[in-house]
Amino acid sequence: MSRRLAALIAALAGAALVASGCTPMVPTDGPVGTSELDVGGDPAYSIQAASPVEGMDPEEIVLGFINAGVEPTNQYEVAREYMTDEAGARWSSGARTLVYSGDPNVLSMGDDSYSVQMEVESAVDETGILTQFPEGQTQTEEFELEQVDGEWRIADAPEGTMVTSGSFPTVYESHTLYFYDPQQRYAVPDIRWFRSSRTGVPTEIVSALLDGPATYLEPAVTSAFSDGTELQRPTVPVEDGTAVVDLDAEHLRGATAQERLLMKHQLEMVLLDLPTVREVEIISGQTEYEMPEQPTDTLDIERDPSVSNTQVGVLDDTLVRVQDLQTLSIGSLPDISELEPQKPAVPAQAEEIFAFLDGEGERLYHLRPHRDPDLVLTGENLTRPSMDNFGWTWTTSRDDDGSHVHVAAYDETLSQSTLEVSADWLEALDVEALRVSQDGARAVVVADDGGESGLYLAGVVRDSSGTPRGLGEPIALQTTTPPDDVRWLESDALVAWANSEDSAETAERVNLNGSSQAMGSPLLGLQNISAGEGVRTVFAERVDAPYNSRSGDSWDINEQVEVRDYAFPG
């Protein structure tokens, strides 16, 4: 891994720990792993912490404190029993939570100091952002102990709590915040993890929403709430199914009707998914806040955009459509067989424009009915085009100067035709795939660094007109196997895989909440996977079998379809 990217990912991974005063140990290389995190969990706590008993030695006190991190009752009352009164009063339980596996190793450092080494899988910061760590990463935490009335107690402890990976799904559950793309056409998901609690979760969700998006999303999205907006009342009570959000008047004063609708819409998206909430009410200073009479669904903002179930592919050096098991010709297209087209693409919202690469992978073309193909970009090692909903086709090139991200306008009303998008963190890497989400605010990238490929998610920075200007600093997504390619599966999930000529590879669903699952049985000679946001069926192309559809945990071969190199819109 390059020094710059390693430092960047390490900084992002350690962000949840720095605020707590802990020293993260983030490696710059090593195998990639994945945490199997459940998205649910019974909101009633089934794990109870044990209080200290007389005569416990320092090691037992430290381990008892760590184990007590599963029970937040009365502000972690049991965990504080392992501490001196002074330490318990200043300890910040909510600073972060470390998720670890195996047994912690407690070591005496002398002078009543102890260190704890543990293998950590992830960390959740105070705003609910989960950061995954590479498999096998270790973390060291330090404790100071002293005797109180003859019993050992913790005088200084790391901020935050620690829970095992096995108890994490019971202690935490994931919830999705939503922000807007700058043009307010789409709601962009931002997944967080909060303690499982029916009463406290609405407050945590709204507080996190007001604090703003995750760091990697910040330059790519907007919020209906201006910076500094806070809860006037420190809780969000749910009364007869109505969540009452009391916001400070200073930041609500002067808001237009449209801005008020957006505020309520954003709160509804994040709160109405809770089983206890049926309605959201905004008040200010415990008094009614006037809202427009029109319903929020008139805003026409897509929350879960989906693409059509019609794919584009290549058959006999011609672009064709594929719908279910039918191969459909595309009328009035010119003969492009001399270009040996490959890796075609089509946008979700403009079905009469296509993109493809030539057989050498060095020329990007746009193709429309009734006219010759337009050469829009040349470069070395171009990746499969990805066409967003804002009029731009994305690809990357790789030469002696490194990797470069390019966009070419397929919407001919746009003032600029081709641009290079700023992405400094990719310059030293070999980009193998780049796909833009339907909301246009996020790009997922497969990049190779010295023979080890990784999966990264970055915010797409656009100007006020929607023109792409840059990819923000990324977060690393963990996969079981180093991937070669990736597609969007849902607005909050991806499918990643490794290509092969003669070995069996397994496609992997990578959820943005941190979990992952194998998608069916391994596929021999896997070459391509076609998936689209909101499309239920996933297709796979193999060396000996062009068209395979996923059915449960298996893949069905459809011999009547001979189309290759197919892709859903996007």
Steps between C-alpha positions, in 0.01 A plus 500: 500500500634844412611713792250773421199269474613297799523816707162616374319173574674475837385849590143421400504168684641659812263796508262319732780440747689827511227688681512244781869548568591146382785425267378303198733241350405502133720289270590619153487152347374151569205287396153642455225356717134554563275517804170320491284763667130445536277795412245430768501372854241482771462848649461347845840429654553129549858543622553611856827619648632363827597733787842467665532266796726518802863403452528534121857549379592781253475276193151390600395860562616607154327205329185560706493862387543399135222240526269759660506698174202300375254653747426875478233499770513816716793645304708182528449478872656153527813599303550801729495266803843379386634855516587748771237767555721760331575282198136401465390863503733606217480183287317563170318178420365621166827614344536182296447125509767252398377169358751223572535126455680239707612545859665827607853457634564701819866580571649666808718799409613571857400783739137380494483556124350239269468468125239297316568359156206387290423416140260768376256467213338844495425814697186713536557867579277735700293585190435136410750475213645150475857453379620152410858384553702251297493142623744431779545858616586539867438790734659584833305676777657629821357504854615644832381333821509583870363354819188643664421363848711195417335428164655561158323757286577670167635852545543575131335321207473550123197697396216297358402137527607165356274215389560163341406442137253239622311743724517794259177411310312493830649821636485701175270533201548692176289795388521707184532876496422683176647810346443658158704526184573869423220513241254348750395228260604206717519398863847362574530234773749531785488188719567529873501262798327586828440321828189282483241695697142586415509824700843644429545425128280788368716749690824343378377494140392864497815616680717319246296644213546854630875439539520437126613222267789259539837648406525325164151625401536855628623664176241315291169563677294771664264511795177690552638608837758777512827453686458541873134399518442328834226339699337753733381216718772234549270210413263405218196355679253280314148579617214284366708417193611861438868583526528858629819676384563826686756708309668824601322806361816677383562257215133466403431870479451624145481155338296498178204268444718278281771482766245407765363223280851366448564500875188301572564267208852426623376428851220280369742291296713421804228465764203335330700180459487457878215270609385745768476806269207571267528879474761774546428842650747790504468755777724784609555589862208266590266710286343411167715556192298597196533254214365525142174316444627303200622144571871427487461248217444793261874566521559224242819373663591138428600303806561157344563556129480193280598424143306311235541124464626537142873450451732600219750248366709395203404238239699458177672838544163674532333658801174328595256509788427204724174474696457188707580227245429705189763659279369820339658695217543875529356673198684747278845453652796528260734211426776511763645153444837640386541657845454161672277652774536387859385603849183684394299726730169683496365764743187431702314809379601526133451172316597620151864575581767237559869494586758234416873443469679381190666159491833639619343674797656831399204690351168595657205556266147630536245339271157623392251379241523649151856631534859383504664428835661798671857454625499691829817388679826318440726356766687191613334219696154657505254343745140405426292819462253597772224742395346717771162675505652847462613468138853360547683181403779399739813297433858487621830470317840381615838601359853562622376801699248290693121470492268776384123541528319637194144606421351558155166675454238282331246779556585725207340804665784512754754773439809281549565178310782321688668565834755337726361460851731571793581189705850538643472188715469283187807628320738236638251213459390286208124551470321190375138613529297810584121510535283799586182452704160602363488794742821629342651583838720193546752303298632156586850418378705182470867596508815291504801602703807288444306183423234530772166638390256676730150645493448869576198728529531873436268798474455661159565874515291699249453869437160672510420384145567134582834490315740253668809667643658246732489182707530567872714309745383138511413240756621144455239224475612156616448195278574134554697471174691783329261611223557569131165663428189639667140603427232682698235257621288736709548856617669352808653179363753387240604177333876444465691210350832376364523405132639164394563293189511153653438519876177534700426841652218609730313826455469693826225734612664791683253695711587855594408426861816288522362151444556272203366171367592258224259522206431141405744223419844559343508558124763337280663743258314808626543794259225751572203567727206717405303658782294816525361705786154376583513204255437170679677268255879486471668351192848354461711440191739204498758386248296194397150632574412857395176545692445384858229630731505472875227293660526472877845362580562362151552628147283386208651474151284644220643350182269685259662839577834552325552867584828589669635794699156610615415763761199660664462879469740706705 
